[in-house]
Amino acid sequence: MTRPRKVEPGRTYRVTRRTSGRHFYCTPIPQVRQIVGYTLALAQRLFDLDLHITTWMSNHHHTDVTDPAGVLPEAMQFLHRESAMALKALFEIDGTVWDSEHYTALEIADEGAVWHSLQYTPLNPVRARLVADYRSWPGLTWTPQHWSSPSEVFQRPLVYFNRARVDRIEETLTFTPHPWLRDRQLDALVRDASAFIDECQERVLASIQLEGETFLGVERLQQQSPFETPRTRSPRIPRSLPISAGTTAGFEESKERFGRHLERYEECMALVRGGADPRAVPWPDGTHKMRRLFAPTTGRRKGPR
């Protein structure tokens, strides 16, 4: 049985989604950056999301997001559906844009996990041997350096989005620090986070140099066809709890919460298999799909505004 997705208001996640067949449908050219930036800004406004950092690679994206209203599944469905339709129109794609596997959402459990994400997401283009400096990535990327001027306005793309679908001609994309970092003085935080990423990048560059490898570079990168795929195989990722924690205590606390949630979910499923009306079953908090479908007595989660 598929593990139920646990969605609770106020949680912070690192969301990842890959393209179908690992095709370069998100190739970092200006038109794609406009599409994904506009769509992400639209999803942020409609679903009241707090965005922290993001990097859109040629065939996947990583985005750190806090979900105040507990509507992450609807928000990601909207983001990936609308961006897919626009990319299909741009490149005349016949098939699907995003992989049939659903997005992954790692719950960021503590500040240690935040710092891991701060070096993992921005440095994706460097680790992939695409550019030698994460700041030169031409696709949509947002790092702690941008928190000092946290907004960017995206014009409505010329493809797919029209006045009948979206009446606004522009959307504003805004990023803020993760919840664990908001009590820090902003300038000092940006300086410390940027220095941390730079230090991590130096280690990555040293490792790449030791291996004698080179970087593809922006010019060659932007000449790639969106229908190309990487030459390397995608690593098989073992199934594990969707938790990212920087400390053992943080991981154990989150693991215990997930364990209690799964136990209560199994109890509810046993009631349904025994003939109970799903609408009368007290589904545990965070069982997003069941609570949405069967509208338990505690009420539906808040939807997009």
N, C-alpha and C positions, 0 to 999 in steps of 0.2 A: 504494500500500500504506500502511496506517495505521502511523504511527511507533510502535515498541514503547515502552511505558511503562517508564522506568528507575526502579527502586525499590531503594535500598540501605539497609541498616540504619544508623541514626544520622543520616540526613539531615533537614534542616528544610525545610518547605514552607509556602507560602501556598495553601490549598485554597479553591476557589470552586465553588459549584454554584448554578444558577438553577432556578426553578420552571418547570413546563410552561406555555408560552404567556405567561410573565412574570406569571401571576396572583398576587394577593396572599395566597397560601396561608400565608405566614409572618407575616401581619399582627401587629403588636406588641401583642397583648392578653395578659393574664395566663395564660390557658389555653394559648396557643401557646408562651409563654416557658417554662412548666412542661414541656411536651412536649419541646421542643428541648433544654432544659437537662438534663432527666432522660436523654434518649437520648444526648446528647453525653457525659454523665458515665458512662453505662453502657458506651459504646464506649471511653472512656478506660480504664476498669478492665479490660475484657475483652481489650483489645489493647495494654495497657501504653503508652499514648500520653502524651507530654509536651505539654500545651497552653500557649500563650503569650498570645495575644489572640484575640478573636473579635467579630464584629458580625453579627447576623442581621437583615437588612433584610426588607421585606415580601415580596420576590420573589427573594432570593438571600442567600447568606451568604459571608463571608470568615473563615477560621480559620487561624491560624498554628500549626503542629503539628510536633513532632519525633517521628520514628518509630524508636525504638531497635531494634525487632525486624524491621524491613523488611516490615511487613504492611499498609501503607497501603491498598492496593486492597480487602482484606477489611474493614478497619476502616471505610472510607468506604461500602462496599456495605452494611454493617450499619447505619451511622448513617442513611443515606438511605432504606433500606428500612423500618426501624423507625419513623423519624419520619414517613415517608409514610403508613404504615398508621394511625398515630395521628391524623394530620391528616385523612385520609380519613374516619375515624370521627367526628372532631369536627365537620367541616363537611359531611359526607355528600357527598363528592366522588366522582363516578362515574369520572372518567378518572385519568390519572397525575398525580402531584404534582410530581415533578422532571422537568426537561427530558430529552429522549432523548439529548442530548449528554452524555457522561461529564463528571465533575467535572474541573476543571483543577487541576494541582498545580505551581506555580512553585517551583523549588528556590531557597531563600534561600542565596546563596553566600558572603556575608560580612557584616560588621557594618554596612556602608553600606546594604545591602539591608534589614537589620533596621530601621534608622531610617526608611527609606522606608515600610516596612510600618506602623510605629508612627504615622505621620501619615495613611497612606492608609486603613487599615481603620477606625479610630475615627471619622474625619471623613466617612465615607460618608453618614450621615444629613444632615449639614450641606450637603455638596456637592449632595445631591439636593433641597435646599430643603424639607426636612421639619421639622427643628428648628434653632433658632439656636445651640444649644450641644450638643455631642456627649454631655455628661453627662446631658442630659434625655431621651435616647433610651429609650423604655419597653420596647423589646424586649430580647432577650438580647444583652448586650455586655459585654466584659471588656477593660479597658485597663490600662496600667501603674499607674494609681492603685490598682488592686485587688491588686497584687502584695504589698502590705503585709499584707493579710488575704485570702490567696489562695483560700479555699474557700467554697463555698456548697452547702447541702444542698437537694436537690430531691425532693419527695414523688412517689411513683409516680402518674402521671396516672390519672384515673378511666376514660378511654377507651382501648380496645385493650389496654393493658398490664393483665394480670390475674395472679393468683397462679399459674395454670398456665403462663404464659409467663415471668414474672419473679418470683422469690420474695422479693426485697428490696423493702421498702416505701419505701425512700429510697436515693438515690445521691448521692455527694459529688463535685462538680465542682471541680477544682483547677487553678490557673494559676500558672506560674512564668516568670521572665525567659528570653529566648532564650539558647542556649548561649554566644554571644559576650559576653553581658552578665553572666554569673553570677559573675565574679570581682570585680565592683564591690560596694561597700557598698550594701545594699539601700535604705536611706532616701534616700541621695544619688541613687541611680539613679532611684527613683520621682519624686523632686523634679525631676531634670533631664529625664526623659522627659515628665513632665506639662507642664513649662514649654515644652518643644519642641512638643508637640501644641497647647498654647494659642497659641503664636506662629504656628503654621501655620493654626490656625483663624481668627485675626485677619486673616490675608491672604485667606482664603476669604471671610470676611464682608465685607471691604472690596470684593472683586470683585463679590459678589452685590449689595451696596448700590449700586455704580456702575452695575450693569445695571438697577437699579430693581425688582428682584424681591423677593418676600416668601416667608415660610415657611408651610407648611401648618399646622403646630402639632399638638400631641399629641392634643387633643380631636377634631379633624377626622380625624386619622390613624387613630384607633382606631374611628371610625365607618365606615370604608371596608369594603365587602364583600370577602371573600376572593376573590370571583369577578371583581372588577374587574382591570383591567390599566393600566399607565402610558399616558399620552397620547403620550409621546415614543417614537420608535423606538429600539431597542437598537442601539448602534453596532457596526459590523462590525469585528471584531478580526482583524487579519492573523495568519496562522500564523507562529510564530517558535519559537525554542528556549525550552523551559520553564525559563528561568533568570532570577533577579532578583539583580543584583549592583550594589554601590555604587561599585565601582572598575573601571577597564578591566582591571587585572590579574586581579581576581576573576572577571570575565566570561570573559576569555580562558582562564583555567584550567579553568573549568567547561565552556566550549565545547569545549575539547580533550578533556576526559573524555567528553562526550557524543559527540563525533566518533569517538573510539576505540571506544566502545560500539556505535555504529551500524555501523561497519566490521566488527566481530566478529560482530554479529548478522547482517549480510548474508552473511558467509562461512558462518555456520551454516545460514542459509536455503538457500544454494546447495547445501550438502551434502544437505539434506533433499530439495530438488527433484531432486537427482541420484540419489535412491533410498536415502540413508542413513536408518537407524532414528533417529527423533528422540530416543529414550531414550539413544542412544549419542553424541549430538552434545554437545560441550562448550559449552553456552550460556553467554554471558558473565554475570558478576555483574550483577545489576540487571535481567536479563530475567525479570521476575517471573512472567509467565503461563507461559512455556515451562518454567521451572524448577519451577513448581508442577505443571504437567500431566505432565511427563515425568520428574520426580524424578531429575535427573542425579546423577552419582556424588558430587558435593559435598554432596548431601543437601537436604532441604526446608528452607525458611525456618521459623523459629519461628512458631507460630500463637498464637491467643489463649490466655491463661492461664485 
